[in-house]
């Protein structure tokens, strides 16, 4: 067994079952629904959206607090005193989580960390692949593993189409002017992670199925990708027809396989129901 433990936020959208199987420790982010606050992943996203509908509110999110990380770091250290911890972080410019982890790591010299500059399964892919690499190379040092993981993060590209712009606006991630213009013109903006920031890069028009394929084509032009796998991310309510069209188009683009992930509470709160995202891992050097 390796003496390294990988830690990430729940906002990576790695399912709890997969995290447990790979030995990844997830630190919960948080969502407020009216006056109640829940841990990310503790409620089915469709149920969360229904509760919000009944209350007439939009969900509000908050990152991990220092105490959230302290509990995880200390539990790992108590169970495995010789282990080092590699925290692979959610984009630092979008949440307080990275700074919370740095605060929690003070006095704990066994904690290492870096900012992936990604969210949802963009971060999740880096975390998952790093865990698999660690499993295959248990002798790797913490410094070598972090360098390998940082390189992988630098070659990841991810973009998404929100299902409801009102959720992005409510979360402060879309200006009122941009929201009004997009709504009136029935525009579906492509949102990409650029230097860790959510940035609208292209405007699409039409039904979600056509826009989803447009997003894939737009992302495919950005580099020479490893075509072994492509990652899709959906939030509750994405039509099956969109998913089937995306899978067919992935094969047309030359991808050998695909994996679907579901957004949990935090990411669903940002993108709204019926959103679609794609992660293109591994741009070749």
C-alpha positions as CSV (number, residue, x, y, z in Angstrom):
1,X,0.0,0.0,0.0
2,X,1.2,3.5,-0.8
3,X,1.8,6.0,2.0
4,X,-0.1,8.7,0.1
5,X,-3.8,9.6,0.5
6,X,-5.6,11.7,-2.1
7,X,-8.1,14.3,-1.0
8,X,-10.5,16.4,-3.0
9,X,-13.8,18.4,-2.6
10,X,-17.2,16.8,-3.3
11,X,-17.5,19.4,-6.0
12,X,-15.3,17.2,-8.2
13,X,-18.5,15.1,-8.7
14,X,-16.8,11.8,-8.1
15,X,-19.4,9.4,-6.8
16,X,-18.9,8.4,-3.2
17,X,-18.8,4.7,-4.3
18,X,-16.0,5.4,-6.8
19,X,-14.1,7.5,-4.3
20,X,-14.2,4.7,-1.7
21,X,-13.1,2.1,-4.3
22,X,-10.1,4.3,-5.3
23,X,-9.2,5.4,-1.8
24,X,-10.1,9.0,-2.4
25,X,-11.2,11.1,0.6
26,X,-13.9,13.7,-0.3
27,X,-14.4,16.8,1.7
28,X,-18.0,18.2,1.6
29,X,-18.9,21.5,0.1
30,X,-22.3,22.9,1.2
31,X,-25.6,24.0,-0.2
32,X,-28.3,26.1,1.5
33,X,-32.0,25.6,0.6
34,X,-33.9,28.4,2.2
35,X,-32.9,28.2,5.9
36,X,-31.5,24.7,5.8
37,X,-27.8,23.9,4.9
38,X,-26.8,20.4,3.7
39,X,-23.5,18.7,2.8
40,X,-22.9,18.3,-1.0
41,X,-24.0,14.9,-2.1
42,X,-26.3,14.2,0.9
43,X,-29.5,14.8,-1.1
44,X,-30.5,13.7,-4.5
45,X,-30.1,16.7,-6.9
46,X,-33.6,16.2,-8.3
47,X,-35.1,16.3,-4.8
48,X,-33.0,19.4,-4.0
49,X,-34.4,21.2,-7.1
50,X,-37.9,20.2,-6.2
51,X,-37.5,21.5,-2.6
52,X,-36.2,24.8,-4.1
53,X,-39.2,24.9,-6.4
54,X,-41.7,24.4,-3.6
55,X,-40.0,27.1,-1.5
56,X,-39.6,29.5,-4.4
57,X,-35.9,29.9,-3.8
58,X,-32.6,29.1,-5.7
59,X,-30.0,27.1,-3.9
60,X,-26.9,28.9,-2.5
61,X,-23.5,27.3,-2.3
62,X,-20.5,27.6,0.0
63,X,-17.1,26.0,-0.1
64,X,-15.4,23.8,2.4
65,X,-14.5,25.5,5.7
66,X,-11.1,25.0,7.5
67,X,-12.9,22.7,10.0
68,X,-14.1,20.5,7.1
69,X,-10.5,19.9,6.1
70,X,-9.1,19.6,9.6
71,X,-11.5,16.8,10.4
72,X,-10.4,14.9,7.3
73,X,-6.7,15.6,7.6
74,X,-6.7,14.6,11.3
75,X,-8.7,11.5,10.8
76,X,-6.3,10.3,8.0
77,X,-3.3,11.1,10.2
78,X,-4.7,9.3,13.2
79,X,-5.4,6.2,11.1
80,X,-2.2,6.3,9.1
81,X,0.4,8.4,10.9
82,X,3.1,7.8,8.3
83,X,0.9,8.8,5.4
84,X,1.3,12.0,3.4
85,X,-1.8,13.8,2.0
86,X,-2.1,15.2,-1.6
87,X,-5.0,17.6,-1.8
88,X,-6.0,18.1,-5.4
89,X,-8.1,21.3,-5.3
90,X,-11.2,22.7,-6.9
91,X,-10.5,25.9,-8.9
92,X,-9.3,28.4,-6.2
93,X,-10.7,31.5,-7.9
94,X,-14.2,30.1,-7.7
95,X,-14.4,29.2,-4.0
96,X,-12.8,29.6,-0.6
97,X,-12.0,25.9,-0.4
98,X,-8.3,26.1,-1.4
99,X,-7.6,28.8,1.2
100,X,-9.6,26.9,3.8
101,X,-7.4,23.8,3.1
102,X,-4.2,25.9,3.4
103,X,-5.4,27.2,6.7
104,X,-6.2,23.7,7.9
105,X,-2.8,22.5,6.7
106,X,-0.9,24.9,9.0
107,X,1.2,22.8,11.4
108,X,0.5,19.7,9.4
109,X,3.7,19.2,7.3
110,X,2.3,16.0,5.8
111,X,-0.2,17.9,3.7
112,X,0.7,18.9,0.1
113,X,-1.7,20.6,-2.3
114,X,-2.1,22.3,-5.7
115,X,-4.9,24.1,-7.6
116,X,-6.2,22.1,-10.6
117,X,-8.0,25.3,-11.9
118,X,-10.9,23.0,-12.8
119,X,-14.3,22.2,-11.3
120,X,-16.8,19.3,-11.4
121,X,-15.5,16.3,-13.4
122,X,-12.6,18.3,-14.9
123,X,-11.2,18.3,-11.4
124,X,-12.6,14.8,-10.9
125,X,-10.8,13.4,-13.9
126,X,-7.5,14.6,-12.5
127,X,-8.3,13.2,-9.1
128,X,-9.4,9.9,-10.5
129,X,-6.5,9.4,-12.8
130,X,-4.0,10.4,-10.1
131,X,-5.5,7.8,-7.8
132,X,-5.2,5.1,-10.5
133,X,-1.6,6.2,-11.2
134,X,-0.9,5.9,-7.5
135,X,-2.4,2.4,-7.4
136,X,-0.1,1.4,-10.3
137,X,3.0,3.1,-8.9
138,X,2.7,2.7,-5.1
139,X,6.4,3.5,-4.8
140,X,6.1,7.1,-6.2
141,X,7.1,9.9,-4.0
142,X,4.6,12.7,-3.0
143,X,6.6,15.2,-5.0
144,X,6.6,13.0,-8.1
145,X,2.9,12.3,-7.8
146,X,2.1,15.9,-7.4
147,X,4.2,16.9,-10.5
148,X,2.5,14.1,-12.5
149,X,-1.0,15.3,-11.4
150,X,-0.3,19.0,-12.1
151,X,0.9,18.1,-15.6
152,X,-2.4,16.2,-16.2
153,X,-4.4,19.1,-14.9
154,X,-2.6,21.5,-17.3
155,X,-3.7,19.4,-20.3
156,X,-7.4,19.1,-19.3
157,X,-10.1,21.1,-21.1
158,X,-13.7,21.3,-20.0
159,X,-16.8,23.3,-21.1
160,X,-20.5,23.2,-20.4
161,X,-23.8,24.6,-21.4
162,X,-26.0,25.6,-18.4
163,X,-29.5,24.3,-18.4
164,X,-30.9,27.5,-16.7
165,X,-29.0,30.7,-16.8
166,X,-30.9,31.9,-13.8
167,X,-28.8,29.6,-11.6
168,X,-25.5,31.1,-12.9
169,X,-26.9,34.6,-12.4
170,X,-28.0,33.8,-8.9
171,X,-24.6,32.5,-8.0
172,X,-22.9,35.6,-9.2
173,X,-21.3,33.9,-12.2
174,X,-23.3,35.8,-14.9
175,X,-24.0,39.5,-15.1
176,X,-27.6,40.7,-15.3
177,X,-26.9,42.3,-18.7
178,X,-25.5,39.0,-20.1
179,X,-28.4,37.1,-18.6
180,X,-31.0,39.4,-20.1
181,X,-29.4,39.4,-23.5
182,X,-29.0,35.6,-23.6
183,X,-32.6,35.1,-22.4
184,X,-34.2,37.4,-24.9
185,X,-32.2,36.0,-27.8
186,X,-32.5,32.4,-26.7
187,X,-28.7,32.0,-26.6
188,X,-27.0,29.1,-24.9
189,X,-23.5,30.3,-24.0
190,X,-20.6,27.9,-23.8
191,X,-18.9,28.3,-20.4
192,X,-15.3,27.2,-20.3
193,X,-12.7,27.0,-17.5
194,X,-9.9,29.4,-18.4
195,X,-7.2,30.1,-15.8
196,X,-9.6,28.6,-13.3
197,X,-12.4,31.1,-14.1
198,X,-15.8,30.4,-15.6
199,X,-15.7,32.3,-18.9
200,X,-18.4,32.5,-21.6
201,X,-16.5,31.9,-24.9
202,X,-19.1,31.3,-27.6
203,X,-22.8,31.7,-28.1
204,X,-24.9,28.9,-29.5
205,X,-28.6,29.0,-30.6
206,X,-31.0,26.2,-31.0
207,X,-32.2,23.2,-29.1
208,X,-30.1,21.6,-26.4
209,X,-29.2,18.6,-28.6
210,X,-27.7,20.8,-31.4
211,X,-25.9,23.0,-28.8
212,X,-24.4,20.0,-27.1
213,X,-22.9,18.8,-30.3
214,X,-21.7,22.3,-31.0
215,X,-20.0,22.4,-27.7
216,X,-18.2,19.1,-28.4
217,X,-17.0,20.4,-31.8
218,X,-15.9,23.7,-30.3
219,X,-13.9,21.8,-27.6
220,X,-12.5,19.3,-30.1
221,X,-10.8,22.1,-32.1
222,X,-8.7,23.2,-29.1
223,X,-6.0,20.5,-29.2
224,X,-4.8,17.1,-30.2
225,X,-6.5,15.0,-27.5
226,X,-5.9,11.5,-26.2
227,X,-8.9,9.8,-27.8
228,X,-9.1,6.8,-25.4
229,X,-11.9,8.4,-23.4
230,X,-14.2,11.4,-23.2
231,X,-16.1,12.5,-20.1
232,X,-19.7,13.7,-20.1
233,X,-21.4,15.4,-17.2
234,X,-25.2,16.0,-16.8
235,X,-27.4,17.6,-14.3
236,X,-30.9,16.3,-13.4
237,X,-33.3,16.7,-16.3
238,X,-31.0,16.4,-19.3
239,X,-33.1,14.6,-22.0
240,X,-32.0,11.1,-23.0
241,X,-32.0,12.2,-26.6
242,X,-29.2,14.7,-25.9
243,X,-27.2,12.0,-24.1
244,X,-27.6,9.5,-27.0
245,X,-26.6,12.2,-29.6
246,X,-23.5,13.1,-27.6
247,X,-22.4,9.4,-27.4
248,X,-22.9,9.0,-31.1
249,X,-20.9,12.2,-31.9
250,X,-18.1,11.1,-29.6
251,X,-17.6,8.0,-31.7
252,X,-17.7,10.2,-34.8
253,X,-15.0,12.4,-33.3
254,X,-12.8,9.2,-32.8
255,X,-13.2,8.7,-29.1
256,X,-12.9,5.0,-28.1
257,X,-15.0,5.2,-25.0
258,X,-17.0,7.6,-22.8
259,X,-18.0,8.0,-19.2
260,X,-21.0,9.8,-17.8
261,X,-21.1,11.6,-14.4
262,X,-23.9,13.3,-12.6
263,X,-23.6,16.6,-11.0
264,X,-24.2,16.6,-7.2
265,X,-25.8,19.4,-5.2
266,X,-23.2,22.2,-5.5
267,X,-22.6,21.9,-9.3
268,X,-26.3,21.5,-10.0
269,X,-26.9,24.7,-8.0
270,X,-24.5,26.5,-10.3
271,X,-25.6,25.2,-13.7
272,X,-29.3,24.4,-13.1
273,X,-31.3,21.4,-14.3
274,X,-30.8,20.0,-17.8
275,X,-27.2,21.1,-18.2
276,X,-24.5,19.3,-20.3
277,X,-20.7,19.4,-19.9
278,X,-17.9,17.7,-21.6
279,X,-14.3,17.1,-20.4
280,X,-11.5,16.4,-23.0
281,X,-8.7,14.9,-21.0
282,X,-5.1,14.6,-22.0
283,X,-4.1,17.1,-24.7
284,X,-1.0,15.5,-26.2
285,X,2.3,17.4,-25.9
